[in-house]
Amino acid sequence: MVKTLYCQKCKKEVEIVLSEAGPHVKACCNECNSYLKFISQTELKGETTMLEIFYRIPDSKYFEGVFLEEFRGCIQLAAGKAGKEGTNYKKWAFPQGADRKPGEKAIPVSVNLGPRHTAIEILEKMLAELKGSHGKEEPQKKTVAEQKSIGGMDEPDGGIPF
């Protein structure tokens, strides 16, 4: 399988050429020979993402989106952001330990959906819920005035029950 990456100079997906750069392996564009990224050792061993697709959320003020990716046989959804010229970035976080302090190593903000067949089943159920196939109608959007009167926001204390 030939790996492809987005080349900013060529403005398209291109096949990559691998070369050694000290202890690292460098990926370059096969057409213009521009540097694209360093390849990790795990990626070279085949333990890395087999699938990685970024879906930008339309009309997102901050160019947000979601990655659909496969890593070590599991499908994941990861939070991301669209960058300039076709580069997309994952959002990273430092997970809390049992002591509620942030860990030392950052990980992508993601949800593991399990192996491919399980992920498909979960996503199909979620899609059915979103489409309302269980006999539920999509709720109607309320006006600001309706939201205020329903939530008690027109009361001086904001409708807070305590």
C-alpha positions as CSV (number, residue, x, y, z in Angstrom):
1,M,0.0,0.0,0.0
2,V,1.5,3.4,-1.0
3,K,1.1,6.1,1.6
4,T,-0.1,9.5,0.5
5,L,0.0,12.9,2.2
6,Y,-1.1,16.4,1.3
7,C,1.6,18.5,-0.2
8,Q,1.2,22.3,0.4
9,K,3.3,23.2,-2.5
10,C,1.6,20.9,-5.0
11,K,-1.8,21.6,-3.4
12,K,-2.9,17.9,-3.6
13,E,-2.5,14.4,-2.2
14,V,0.8,13.0,-3.4
15,E,2.8,9.8,-2.9
16,I,5.6,10.1,-0.4
17,V,9.3,9.3,-0.6
18,L,11.0,8.2,2.6
19,S,14.6,9.2,3.5
20,E,16.7,9.0,6.6
21,A,17.4,12.2,8.5
22,G,19.6,11.3,11.4
23,P,17.6,9.0,13.8
24,H,14.4,10.0,12.0
25,V,12.6,9.0,8.8
26,K,11.5,12.0,6.7
27,A,8.5,11.9,4.3
28,C,8.9,14.1,1.2
29,C,6.7,14.8,-1.8
30,N,7.3,12.5,-4.7
31,E,6.7,15.3,-7.2
32,C,8.4,18.4,-5.8
33,N,10.6,16.8,-3.1
34,S,9.2,19.2,-0.4
35,Y,9.4,18.0,3.3
36,L,6.0,16.8,4.5
37,K,6.5,15.3,7.9
38,F,8.6,13.0,10.0
39,I,7.4,9.4,10.2
40,S,7.4,7.7,13.6
41,Q,8.9,4.3,14.3
42,T,5.5,2.9,15.2
43,E,4.1,4.2,11.9
44,L,6.9,2.4,10.0
45,K,6.2,-0.8,11.8
46,G,2.5,-0.7,10.7
47,E,1.1,0.0,14.1
48,T,-0.3,3.4,13.1
49,T,-3.4,4.7,11.6
50,M,-4.8,2.7,8.7
51,L,-7.5,5.2,8.1
52,E,-7.6,8.9,8.9
53,I,-10.2,11.2,7.4
54,F,-11.0,14.7,8.6
55,Y,-14.6,16.0,8.3
56,R,-14.9,19.8,8.8
57,I,-18.1,20.9,10.5
58,P,-19.8,23.3,8.1
59,D,-20.3,26.9,9.4
60,S,-18.0,26.2,12.4
61,K,-16.7,29.6,13.6
62,Y,-13.4,28.1,14.6
63,F,-12.9,25.6,11.7
64,E,-13.6,22.6,14.0
65,G,-14.1,19.1,12.8
66,V,-13.8,15.5,13.6
67,F,-11.3,12.8,12.5
68,L,-12.5,9.3,11.7
69,E,-9.5,7.1,12.2
70,E,-8.4,3.5,12.7
71,F,-5.6,2.8,15.1
72,R,-4.4,-0.6,16.1
73,G,-7.6,-2.2,14.8
74,C,-10.0,0.1,16.6
75,I,-12.1,2.9,15.0
76,Q,-11.9,6.3,16.8
77,L,-13.5,9.7,16.5
78,A,-11.1,12.5,17.5
79,A,-11.7,16.2,17.9
80,G,-9.8,18.4,15.4
81,K,-9.4,21.7,13.8
82,A,-8.8,22.6,10.1
83,G,-5.6,24.6,9.6
84,K,-4.2,26.6,6.7
85,E,-3.6,25.1,3.3
86,G,-5.1,21.7,4.0
87,T,-3.3,20.8,7.2
88,N,-5.6,19.5,10.0
89,Y,-4.8,19.2,13.6
90,K,-6.1,17.0,16.4
91,K,-7.0,18.5,19.8
92,W,-4.8,17.1,22.6
93,A,-5.3,16.9,26.3
94,F,-3.5,15.8,29.5
95,P,-5.7,13.1,31.1
96,Q,-6.2,13.2,34.8
97,G,-4.8,10.5,37.0
98,A,-6.4,9.1,40.2
99,D,-5.0,12.1,42.1
100,R,-7.0,14.4,39.7
101,K,-3.7,16.0,38.5
102,P,-3.0,16.2,34.8
103,G,-0.8,13.5,33.4
104,E,2.6,14.1,31.9
105,K,1.8,12.8,28.4
106,A,-0.8,14.4,26.1
107,I,-3.2,12.2,24.2
108,P,-5.7,13.1,21.4
109,V,-9.2,13.9,22.5
110,S,-11.0,10.9,21.1
111,V,-13.7,8.2,21.6
112,N,-12.8,4.6,20.9
113,L,-15.7,2.8,19.1
114,G,-14.0,-0.6,19.1
115,P,-13.3,-2.8,16.0
116,R,-14.8,-1.9,12.6
117,H,-17.9,-4.0,12.9
118,T,-18.8,-2.7,16.3
119,A,-18.1,0.9,15.3
120,I,-20.4,0.6,12.3
121,E,-23.1,-0.8,14.5
122,I,-22.7,2.1,17.0
123,L,-22.6,4.8,14.3
124,E,-25.7,3.3,12.5
125,K,-27.6,3.4,15.8
126,M,-26.5,7.0,16.4
127,L,-27.5,8.0,12.8
128,A,-30.9,6.4,13.2
129,E,-31.4,8.4,16.4
130,L,-30.4,11.6,14.7
131,K,-32.7,10.9,11.8
132,G,-35.5,10.2,14.2
133,S,-36.2,6.7,12.8
134,H,-37.6,5.5,16.1
135,G,-40.9,7.4,15.7
136,K,-39.6,10.6,17.4
137,E,-40.0,13.9,15.7
138,E,-37.2,16.4,15.7
139,P,-37.8,19.0,18.3
140,Q,-38.9,22.4,17.0
141,K,-36.5,25.3,17.7
142,K,-38.0,27.8,20.2
143,T,-37.7,31.5,19.9
144,V,-35.7,33.4,22.5
145,A,-39.0,34.6,24.1
146,E,-40.3,31.0,24.4
147,Q,-36.9,29.9,25.9
148,K,-37.0,32.7,28.5
149,S,-40.6,31.9,29.6
150,I,-40.0,28.1,29.7
151,G,-36.7,28.4,31.6
152,G,-38.1,31.1,34.0
153,M,-35.5,33.5,32.7
154,D,-38.0,36.4,32.9
155,E,-38.0,36.0,36.7
156,P,-35.6,38.2,38.7
157,D,-33.7,35.1,40.1
158,G,-33.5,33.5,36.6
159,G,-35.9,30.7,37.7
160,I,-33.3,29.0,39.8
161,P,-35.1,26.7,42.3
162,F,-32.8,27.3,45.3
